[in-house]
Amino acid sequence: MRRYTYIAILLLLTTWLMTGFAVDDEFSDEFRFFVKHRPFVTYYFKSPLGMQDMPTDYPSNKMAEYSSYREFVLDKHWSSDIEWVAEILLLLTVISIGYVFVQWARTNKIDADGPK
């Protein structure tokens, strides 16, 4: 049980750092998963500008958000062609966390019922 917990935590951390969820800047109803080219804590990427040009008086926090969106979503890296890896990694993470949760629930139910 403990081994599967460690595997689930490792998969969750890897999924969080190495995959992302991007919203298209032109069509806001289009989403996609992608593999990041380097570990980064942000998981959800959305362009604060949309399809507009960068104004000169743009706030610095929005500028930083746009630069990370541009780096991870707009610029094409090796991750652009292997979106299926992100989907498989996300699926494995959900399955492993579900397995650990079910095992934990079974253990706690057995302990709550007492010996038979």
Secondary structure, DSSP 8 states (H G I E B T S, - for coil): -HHHHHHHHHHHHHHHHHEEEEE-SSSTT-EEEEE-SS--S--EE--SSTTS---TT--HHHHHHHHHHIIIIIS--GGGG-HHHHHHHHHHHHHHHHHHHHHHHHHHHHHHH---
